[in-house]
Amino acid sequence: MSSSTLDVAEAIRQLATERVAPSAVAVDRNRAFPQESLDALADGGWFGLLVPEEFGGHGGGLVALAQACEELGSACASTAMVFLMHSVTAATIAGGGGLQAGDYLSAMADGKLLGTLAFSERGTGAHFYAPELVAVEQNGRIRIRGRKSFVTSGGHAGIYLVLTQSSSAGLDCHAVTPADGIRFDGEWEGLGMRGNSSVAAEFDCAIDASSRIGDSGAGQALVFGAVAPYFLVGLAAVNLGIASAALAATIGHAATRRYSDGSSLAEIQSIQHALAGMDIATRSARLLVHAAAAAGEAADETALVQLMEAKVLATDTAAVVTQSALEVCGGQGFTPALPIERHLRDARAGAVMAPTNGVLRNWIGKALAGLPVP
Ligand SMILES: Cc1cc2nc3c(=O)[nH]c(=O)nc-3n(C[C@H](O)[C@H](O)[C@H](O)COP(=O)(O)OP(=O)(O)OC[C@H]3O[C@@H](n4cnc5c(N)ncnc54)[C@H](O)[C@@H]3O)c2cc1C
């Protein structure tokens, strides 16, 4: 089932155009979880993009993830976000291993199990890598009681990777299913990414130790070795997709919007400069995202800095490009008559998703200066 990265980009582009993009407006307007789009991805075998081939997946890496996320981000940012969290979950399970890891991965590759991460907490905010929730060992079981916030696909996923303080030392990562005891709170009311159901989750469960991903205390290594590279590249690529879609819609509008004298918006020089700026910014960000993904796959020593910079650049670029799109399209861009206002709202999430761009700038500076990160 192995696929070249070129096949991934082309196949996902076709699927995104035919099966994901048509419902993007309704997903956004109704804050609907994008189930039909996800079913299309599952049916196509794409839930296994990052699942190793031995468990029935494609065995894809960072470059394949970047290509898939850009295509999906362009079609429907909510679907792309859910797919990204699922794919990062698969990469984390594959990287960490564990007694049930093979079962989880096979079910994910089969499209039967949607995964996500429950890392963030109210008390630690952007510092998701330092959770306060403690997993306590009791009578041979692991007891997890407490709350996680902003859980993408909350209430819809079948497996949640929960980051906790270990009862011995360090951090642990546990795979928890709804049947183990999870209650989801409230509705997702975010500005953008409206279909991704990032709700709070209350855990009250006693799970078997076999559901731990990786060794006890290996959570921090998993966060920085498995979660971070895939999440940074994937989120960067989702935002490239948003910027590309906004650019394409803006070019289309500028070329076809005509005044009474027959002239078009595109004939105005300041509009031409705006289009040029949007294209230069998007193309530059894409180069860094793909270079960082390739460096990560090659285990290049500069990969971590490149990956962090790629997330900062691509998310900032999406925010700037969608703002330019609004200015070029004017009042019409401010209404749902054009997709610009949706792209603009979707593009606001990237910078504040952890590791946030503020935190990443700290880490990039530290890494460049030879200081330990975080
Ligand atoms: C759409 C969406 C989906 C999400 N999905 C998930 C998910 O699936 N799983 C999950 O676990 N989490 C998820 N999150 C949570 C997210 O990754 C962050 O953890 C969360 O947004 C932190 O929000 P906060 O308001 O608590 O941040 P705060 O910690 O209050 O930070 C506020 C601001 O201060 C800045 N800041 C804080 N500390 C520093 C510092 N030391 N240096 C520089 N700047 C700093 C931050 O950059 C940020 O801009 C999601 C968030 C969003 C918006």
The ligand as an SDF file (V2000), in Angstrom:
LIG
                    3D

 53 58  0  0  0  0  0  0  0  0999 V2000
   -8.5330   25.3670   17.0090 C   0  0  0  0  0  0  0  0  0  0  0  0
   -7.7460   24.8210   18.1560 C   0  0  0  0  0  0  0  0  0  0  0  0
   -7.5630   23.4460   18.2490 C   0  0  0  0  0  0  0  0  0  0  0  0
   -6.8290   22.8920   19.3140 C   0  0  0  0  0  0  0  0  0  0  0  0
   -6.6920   21.5380   19.3820 N   0  0  0  0  0  0  0  0  0  0  0  0
   -6.0280   20.9830   20.4280 C   0  0  0  0  0  0  0  0  0  0  0  0
   -5.9290   19.5600   20.5750 C   0  0  0  0  0  0  0  0  0  0  0  0
   -6.4320   18.7890   19.7540 O   0  0  0  0  0  0  0  0  0  0  0  0
   -5.2920   19.0620   21.6510 N   0  0  0  0  0  0  0  0  0  0  0  0
   -4.7210   19.8640   22.5760 C   0  0  0  0  0  0  0  0  0  0  0  0
   -4.1420   19.3470   23.5260 O   0  0  0  0  0  0  0  0  0  0  0  0
   -4.7860   21.2100   22.4930 N   0  0  0  0  0  0  0  0  0  0  0  0
   -5.4310   21.7920   21.4370 C   0  0  0  0  0  0  0  0  0  0  0  0
   -5.5380   23.1630   21.3390 N   0  0  0  0  0  0  0  0  0  0  0  0
   -4.9680   23.9920   22.4140 C   0  0  0  0  0  0  0  0  0  0  0  0
   -3.7700   24.8350   21.9920 C   0  0  0  0  0  0  0  0  0  0  0  0
   -2.7900   24.0640   21.3930 O   0  0  0  0  0  0  0  0  0  0  0  0
   -3.2010   25.6420   23.1330 C   0  0  0  0  0  0  0  0  0  0  0  0
   -2.7580   24.8100   24.1470 O   0  0  0  0  0  0  0  0  0  0  0  0
   -4.1780   26.5690   23.6990 C   0  0  0  0  0  0  0  0  0  0  0  0
   -4.7100   27.3320   22.6340 O   0  0  0  0  0  0  0  0  0  0  0  0
   -3.5280   27.4920   24.7290 C   0  0  0  0  0  0  0  0  0  0  0  0
   -4.4370   28.5070   24.9790 O   0  0  0  0  0  0  0  0  0  0  0  0
   -4.3750   29.4560   26.2840 P   0  0  0  0  0  0  0  0  0  0  0  0
   -5.3900   30.4840   26.0500 O   0  0  0  0  0  0  0  0  0  0  0  0
   -4.4780   28.6750   27.5310 O   0  0  0  0  0  0  0  0  0  0  0  0
   -2.9020   30.0840   26.1850 O   0  0  0  0  0  0  0  0  0  0  0  0
   -2.0810   30.8780   27.2730 P   0  0  0  0  0  0  0  0  0  0  0  0
   -1.1050   29.9560   27.9350 O   0  0  0  0  0  0  0  0  0  0  0  0
   -2.9770   31.6740   28.1560 O   0  0  0  0  0  0  0  0  0  0  0  0
   -1.2190   31.8630   26.3460 O   0  0  0  0  0  0  0  0  0  0  0  0
   -1.7210   33.1270   25.8820 C   0  0  0  0  0  0  0  0  0  0  0  0
   -0.6830   33.7940   25.0060 C   0  0  0  0  0  0  0  0  0  0  0  0
    0.5040   34.0290   25.7780 O   0  0  0  0  0  0  0  0  0  0  0  0
    1.6330   33.5540   25.0730 C   0  0  0  0  0  0  0  0  0  0  0  0
    2.6090   32.9760   25.9890 N   0  0  0  0  0  0  0  0  0  0  0  0
    2.3500   32.2370   27.0990 C   0  0  0  0  0  0  0  0  0  0  0  0
    3.5130   31.8520   27.6770 N   0  0  0  0  0  0  0  0  0  0  0  0
    4.5100   32.3460   26.9070 C   0  0  0  0  0  0  0  0  0  0  0  0
    5.9200   32.2990   26.9770 C   0  0  0  0  0  0  0  0  0  0  0  0
    6.5770   31.6620   27.9590 N   0  0  0  0  0  0  0  0  0  0  0  0
    6.6340   32.9290   26.0210 N   0  0  0  0  0  0  0  0  0  0  0  0
    6.0210   33.5890   25.0140 C   0  0  0  0  0  0  0  0  0  0  0  0
    4.6890   33.6790   24.8980 N   0  0  0  0  0  0  0  0  0  0  0  0
    3.9430   33.0590   25.8300 C   0  0  0  0  0  0  0  0  0  0  0  0
    1.1360   32.4670   24.1170 C   0  0  0  0  0  0  0  0  0  0  0  0
    1.9570   32.4420   22.9630 O   0  0  0  0  0  0  0  0  0  0  0  0
   -0.2790   32.9190   23.7980 C   0  0  0  0  0  0  0  0  0  0  0  0
   -0.2850   33.6790   22.6220 O   0  0  0  0  0  0  0  0  0  0  0  0
   -6.2580   23.7460   20.2930 C   0  0  0  0  0  0  0  0  0  0  0  0
   -6.4320   25.1370   20.1910 C   0  0  0  0  0  0  0  0  0  0  0  0
   -7.1610   25.6770   19.1510 C   0  0  0  0  0  0  0  0  0  0  0  0
   -7.3090   27.1650   19.0710 C   0  0  0  0  0  0  0  0  0  0  0  0
  1  2  1  0
  2  3  1  0
  2 52  2  0
  3  4  2  0
  4  5  1  0
  4 50  1  0
  5  6  2  0
  6  7  1  0
  6 13  1  0
  7  8  2  0
  7  9  1  0
  9 10  1  0
 10 11  2  0
 10 12  1  0
 12 13  2  0
 13 14  1  0
 14 15  1  0
 14 50  1  0
 15 16  1  0
 16 17  1  0
 16 18  1  0
 18 19  1  0
 18 20  1  0
 20 21  1  0
 20 22  1  0
 22 23  1  0
 23 24  1  0
 24 25  2  0
 24 26  1  0
 24 27  1  0
 27 28  1  0
 28 29  2  0
 28 30  1  0
 28 31  1  0
 31 32  1  0
 32 33  1  0
 33 34  1  0
 33 48  1  0
 34 35  1  0
 35 36  1  0
 35 46  1  0
 36 37  1  0
 36 45  1  0
 37 38  2  0
 38 39  1  0
 39 40  1  0
 39 45  2  0
 40 41  1  0
 40 42  2  0
 42 43  1  0
 43 44  2  0
 44 45  1  0
 46 47  1  0
 46 48  1  0
 48 49  1  0
 50 51  2  0
 51 52  1  0
 52 53  1  0
M  END
$$$$
